[in-house]
C-alpha cells in the first residue's frame, strides 16, 4: 500500500500574485508599516484604524507622529538600533499616541515588532507590526515621557540596573522614577507595580 503523498507546498494558483500580496497586507489583523529611515512609506487599514488616521495622514510622515513625545521617539530609535543591528529584529510593548478621531491624543499600550531589511543600516528599511493592547491593558495614570519609558521596561520585568543600562541613566534615577510610578498606581512594591502595568 502506497503511503499518502504530502500536499504540495506550492501556492495555490493566483495566491502569489501582487494583488493577492497587497490584499494580505491590507487585511492583516494587525497594523503593518513599511518604513525607510523611520518614515512610513506604506501602511495598512488596521494601522490607520488603530491610530485614528487616514493613510494620507500617515504615509510620508515620520514615526514621530505616533509617539507621545519627540524625546521618546529619539530615545527609542537610539535604543533599538543596536538590537536591530545585532539580531535583525526587535520587539517590545510601549506607550503610543493616537493621531486623530474621537480618541485623538489618547496614550495606549502597543506591542511593536520590527525587522530590519539591512542589519548594517537598521533604520534604512524595515517592516513593522503594531498590535493595540488597550482592551486588556488600559492606561490608568497620566505619565511623563520618562515615566512611560521606565514603565515599559518595568512591565518587561527588567531590574533597575538593566533599565538604567537600556536608558543610559543611573540606577538611582530609575529607582526615583519607579517610586513615582508606584505612587501614581497606588501600589507599594515593584511586583505590584508590574502587575498593575500589565493589567491596567
Buried (B, 14 or more C-beta within 10 A) or exposed (E): EEEEEEEEEEEEEEEEEEEEEEEEBEEBEBBBBBBEEBBBBBBBBBBBEBBBBEBEBBBEBBBBBBBBBEBBBEBBBEBBBEBBBEEBBBEBBBBBBBBEEEBEEBBBBBBBBBBBBEBEEBBBBBBBBBBBBBEEBEBEBEBBBBBBBBBBBBBBEBEBEBBBEBBEBEBEBBBEBBEBBBEBBEBEEBEEBBEBBBEB
